[in-house]
Amino acid sequence: MDWFAVRSFPLFERISDADLDAFLDQASCRRVPQGESVFKQGEQAAHFYLLISGRLKVTQVTGDGQQVIVRVVNPGELFGFAMALKRTDYPGTATAAIDSVALCWPSHLWPQLVEENGRLAVNAIQIIGQQLEDAHTRIREMSTQEVERRVAHAILRLSLQAGRKEESGIQIAFPISRQDIAEMTGTTLHTVSRILSAWEARDLVKCGRQKVLVRDPRGLSLLADGKRE
């Protein structure tokens, strides 16, 4: 594990090296191969996690059996933090989109950890608050926006969070399928395929097997805002 990379995460901002070492000493390191689940929806929330490297997709199965992707977890983000929702079980399933590494702590240690380091609690609250704000944004988009705009917003978010700049555009740096995008935006695979095919014809994106390259971020931003050139 790269100690200096961990030190740069927002969770550890303004925390002393000694306090950080004490916090990390109580963690376990878990490697999660691509396609493996860290935890599953409904399981007892025995641990909370910090993603060190890789990417995770968090899915939920609704009451009518529909699977939706509620979140993509990026390095430096907390996940499985069920206690923040006053839950004793995990509300979703976290699956590795690529080979990933996470640190985990027993959930029962959290009160002790924050009592020993108030700065850690403040940082965690800010991070969780941002995650809730992002979730509210997605809910608002799904409630008020047409499908094409929702898809544009989803792809732009992914390109900002996990984009790798290339000569021909911004490559989303983990496998992402059209079905994944459909589950993120509350629509069907057929609709997403139709939208992406139309965008490819306009050279806004280029899609391969579980790959999305954003060719024209400005054009995609205009679509997300409900505008056309």
N, C-alpha and C positions, 0 to 999 in steps of 0.2 A: 504494500500500500504506500502511495506517495504522500508522506506527511505534509509536505508543502502544498500539495494540491488540496488536501483536506482543510488545511489552515485557511485557504482562500474562500471557503464556502461562507455564504451569508450567515449561517447558523452560528458560526464561531467568530463573528465580527466583535472586536473589542474584548475578547476573552484572552486571558493571559496564557502563555505557553504551559505553565504549571497546571492551570485549571483544565486546559484542553487535554493534556496528558492524562489527568485524573479521569476525565470523562471518557476518553478513548480506552483507557485501561479496563473499563467495565463493559466494553463492547465485544461482540463476537463478529468475525468476518465470514460472510457467506457468499460463495460464488454460485451464480445462477445461470446455467446454460440456456441458450436460446430455446424458447418454447416451454421452459419449465416454469411452474408457478412458485412464487415466494409464499403466498398464502391464498386461500380460496374463500369466496363469499360464504359467510355464515360460520366460519371457523372461529374458535375462541381467540380473542386478540391478546395473545400471550406476549407479543413483542411489538416494538415500533422500530422503524428502519430509517436509515439515511443512505441514499444511493451514491456510491462513489464513482462508478463508471458504468457505461452501457445505457440502455433505455428500457423502460417498462411500460406496458399498457395495462391500465386498470379498467376492468369491465364489470358491469352489473347485469344480472338477468332480472328482468321486470316480472311482475306478477303474471303477465300473460305469456311469459316465456321468451320475450324478445331480448336479445343481448345488445347492450350499448357500451361504447367506449366512453367512459366518463372523464378520463384523464390520461395524459402521457407523462410519466415521471422522468425527469432529467437529472443528470448528476448534480449533487448538492442539495437535493430536495428531500424533505421528510415524506414518508408514506407509511401506511398502516397505523396511523396515529389515531386509533379508534377512540381513545380517551378524550380527545378534543371534541368529539361528537357525543360524549357521554354514552358510549356504546361499549359493550363487553365482547362483541363479535366484529369481524371485519365486514364492512358493508359492500365490498367488491372483491374481485380476484385480480391479483397482480401477477402478470406474466412477462417474462423477459422477451423483448422484441429482438434483442441481440444478446450475446454473452455479456453478463453484468456482474458487478460486485457491489454488495451492500454491507453496511455495518448494522448490527441489531442489538437492542438492549431489552431486557425484560420490562414489560410495561409497569410492573409494580415499583421499579426503581425511579420512575419519573418524579414523584413528589420529593424524594431525597435529592435528586440531581438538581432540581430547580431551587430547593432550599439552600443548597450549598453554593449555587451560582445564579443569582437573580438575572444577570445579563443573558444567560442562556435562555431563560424563560421569556424575556422580552424579545429576543431574536426569533424564538420559535413561534411566538404569538404573531409577530409580523409576517413570518413566512406563511403560516396557516391562514392569516387574514388575506394575503395575496392570492392564495389558492382558492379561497371562498369567493373572492372578487372575480377571479377568472371563471369560476363555475357559474356565478350569477350572470356574467356576460354571455356565456354560452346559452344559458336558459333564455335570456332575453332575445338572443338571435333566433333561437328555435321557435320562440313564441311569436315573433313579429316580422321575421324576414323570409323572403322567398328562398327556395332551395339553392339556387345558384349563388346567391350572396353568402349563405351559410357555408357552402363548400369552399368558396374563395377565402372566407375568414379562417376556416380550419387549416387550409393549406398554407396560408400566410403565417399563421401562428406556428405551425410545424417548421416552416423555413426559418423563422426567427429563433426558435428554441433549439433546433437540431439541424440547422442548415450548414452546408459546407460549400463555400464559394468555389466555383470552377469557371473555366474560361467561357463556357456556354451558358452559365446561369448558377442557380443555387440548388444543390442536390440535398434533398432530405436524407440525412445520414443514417437511416435505419430502414429496414423493410417496412413498407406501408402499402397495403393492398387497397383496391377500390372498395372491397367489403369493409375494411377498417374505416375508410372515409365515410362510407354510408352509416356505419354505427356511431361515428362521431357527430354526425349532422342530422340524425333522425330521419333518414330517407332510405331509399332502396338502392340495391346494387345497380339495377337497370338505369335509374336516374343519374347516379354518379357516373356511370360509364358513358351515358349520352353527353353529359356536361363536359367531361374530360376530353372526349373525342372532338367536341366542338372547339374546345380551347386549344387542342393540339393543332387543329386546322388553322387557327389564328396565331399559332406560334407563341401562345401564352405559357404553355407547359409542354413537357415531353414525358410520356409515361412508358415504363417498361414493366417487366414482371416484378411486382412489389417495389417499384421505384418511381419516384416523382422528381422531376427536375423543373424548377420554376425558371422559365426562360425570360419572362417579362414581369418582374415584380410590380412595376408601376401600373401596367395594364390590369393585373390581378387586383391591385389595391383599388383601382377605379371601379371594378366590378363589385368588390366587397362593399364599397360606399354607395352602390346603386347608380353608378355613372357609367357612361360609355364614351369612348373617344369619338 
